[in-house]
Amino acid sequence: MAKRTQNAPPIPSLDMPELEDLIAAAKAASDFPEDQKIWLTQFESLIAQAKTGKDPVSLLLQLDKIMSQLQMERMEMLFQDEGATLRKLSANPAVNVYQLKIELVNSQPSIWRRVLVPGYVTLAVLHHVIQITMGWDDDHLHSFSCKGMRFSIPFDDDFLSEDEDESKVRLNELLRRSRSSMRYEYDFGDCWEHKITLEKILEADPRCQERAVCLDGKMRCPLEDCGGLWGYYDLLDALKDPTHERHEELVEWAGAYLNAEAFDLESVNRRLAGMRIPAPRKRSQTATAR
């Protein structure tokens, strides 16, 4: 089997504290399969070696092997139905508000938005928040990715069939610390890739009571179906240059007065105000007993 060398990411890129917390919680869980606990011990040993900087590539290969066999990223699901959680934010996570920065990757100048959302928001709802705040038309497929897992709309298609259901995953289950991030891709043809960074976790904010709020942003959203980021920049160049061979064609398609710097914060928040994000219901004792 070919070894990964130059393309292997360095060990320091792994989130060691999070992995250690995950392992400790799994080892403490009474219902964790005994036959898999040996992998946890080996994992702890490799992480300890990784911290010393010993042979990063070799250790990463071993870590990848154990991750594949143990499926560490999915451990939470073993305990979630019993009410235990490996990723506790607070005694009442419903009061937490997440301040996110959403950036269109590789855009120059950067096209970005800063938003407040309830930490309990599902990825399915976050998708709509992104569409509204960025200015997309929601005409194409999308997916989220975080820590080696992908989430999307349940879809009977080979490309998306192995993705997790985005409606069953909450933002505060994936991002737990400031500066942690995930990716959101919209339109698999034009490949609009967004980086979503958790800037702050705040206490309850009256502006964000079952609502999302946009705080700020820069630059207008690219046009749909324009060929991706570089196609968008080519479009802007052609619109500004009357001598461009496609100038008249693109003016007819996009309009002559496309302002790439325009961003209407008030309009975005009017649209967001119409979208309620209800807090998750607490299961009753009767329902839990069942």
C-alpha positions, 0 to 999 in steps of 0.5 A: 500500500502506498504511503502518504508522505508529502500530502499528509497533514501535520499532526499539530492540525489535529484538535488534541484537547477535543479528541482527548475529551471525546476519548475520556467520555467514551471510556466513562460511558457504561454502554460503550462496547467493551471490545472497542475500548482497546482502541481507545487506549491505543488512541490515547497512546498515539496522541501522547506520542503525537504531542512530542512531535515523534514521526508525524507522518507515521503516527498520522497513518496509525491515527487514521487507521484507528479513526476508520475502525472506531469511527470516533467522529460518530461516537456521540450517536452511541449515547445520544439516545440515552440522553448523555452527550459528549459535547456539553456547552452549558446546563441550558444550551438553548440560551447560547448564541453563536456569532459566526463569520461566513466567508466566501473562500478565495474571494478578493476582496473578501465577501463575508457576513457576520451573523448571530444564530441560536447555538441549537440551530440545525444545519438545515436551518443554518442553510437558509440563514446562509442563503439569505445573508449571503444573497443566494437564490437557493436554486442548487444542492448544498452540503456542510462538512466538518471533521471528516463528515458531510451533511446534506438533505437526505437524497437518494443519489450516489453522490449524497447518499452517504451524507448525514441528515443535516436536519438532525444535526445542530450547530452546537454539536459540531462547533464548541470552541471559538475559532473552530470552523466548518465548510458549506458548499453551495452549487456543486457546479460553480462550487461556491465554498464558504468557511463558517467560523465560530467567533464567539459563544454569547449568553442569551441575546434579545436580538436573537430570540428564536431568530438569526440576525446579521450584524455586518457584511461586505461586498454583494453576493456573486450572481448565480450560474456565472461559472464560479468565483473566477467566472464572476470576476471575469463577468465584472471585468467584462461589464466594466470594459465596453471593448470586451468581446462579451460586453454587450452579451453580459450586460444584457444578462446581468445588467449594466449597473452591477455594483460588486460592493453593494450590501444591504444589511437592512434588507437582509435583516428584514428577510431574516425577521420572517424566519423563526428558529424555535428552540428544541423541545424537551422530551417529557418524562412520559416520552422518555420512559417510552 
